[in-house]
């Protein structure tokens, strides 16, 4: 199905804001988990986001109540759009450079297109084959480079790719949901569910590493995630994912890995190698091939 992407000027500016906030968050997360348990950091961020989302919903005049028959769907949306993505990606960020994690994470639009084609018979654009080849080339280059480096971590790559695939599935489900309540209400309950799951996992997997509170840098990273990511970016993303078709909505993430790579240079001194830059180019080509509208006949 060829989809023309149409954004109002207001939504275009929201897209730019989303790109900057999410792109910068990759090195911010890296700062937060360098010397602190990764999932505990993520849980702290989400726990702070829950009351903020509740406050936003109430200020907008929305009730946060959801009918009982929609709880199962809400649970599935939470697991695919937030919980699994957040758990896998935060461990991947701890293992990889922030720029490399961002490149792999935003192969998501390719998986979104594939899932839509396979499960919902969305007619693929003729350029999907090019997109898949470009994405495969990017993954192969980074995988080879990870094996080549003395400190390489292919496990981090596997976690990031799995996270991207699950997020692609969640993007399709979000567009096709039957739960007709405001996006901020859905976001609130998805965050509540994710906090509950991640709290249990943090206790089970990381409680033996709870030897101190976060330091100043880590608290700033937590605060950035609470306000900029969970309070603002998450709502912007779900707005775009709801307004536009599943694949077209992913247009909003096309420049995020670029911002992630270059903000990692300025904030962490991470210098991307040739493999990173080539993979970034391949991922952008892959995204463009499945996201940009086809030329009208």
HELIX and SHEET records of a PDB file:
HELIX    1   1 UNK A    9  UNK A   33  1                                  25    
HELIX    2   2 UNK A   38  UNK A   59  1                                  22    
HELIX    3   3 UNK A   68  UNK A   70  5                                   3    
HELIX    4   4 UNK A   71  UNK A   78  1                                   8    
HELIX    5   5 UNK A   79  UNK A   83  3                                   5    
HELIX    6   6 UNK A   84  UNK A   95  1                                  12    
HELIX    7   7 UNK A   98  UNK A  105  1                                   8    
HELIX    8   8 UNK A  108  UNK A  120  1                                  13    
HELIX    9   9 UNK A  128  UNK A  148  1                                  21    
HELIX   10  10 UNK A  154  UNK A  175  1                                  22    
HELIX   11  11 UNK A  183  UNK A  206  1                                  24    
HELIX   12  12 UNK A  207  UNK A  209  5                                   3    
HELIX   13  13 UNK A  216  UNK A  224  1                                   9    
HELIX   14  14 UNK A  225  UNK A  233  3                                   9    
HELIX   15  15 UNK A  234  UNK A  243  1                                  10    
HELIX   16  16 UNK A  246  UNK A  249  1                                   4    
HELIX   17  17 UNK A  250  UNK A  253  5                                   4    
HELIX   18  18 UNK A  256  UNK A  268  1                                  13    
HELIX   19  19 UNK A  274  UNK A  291  1                                  18    
END                                                                             
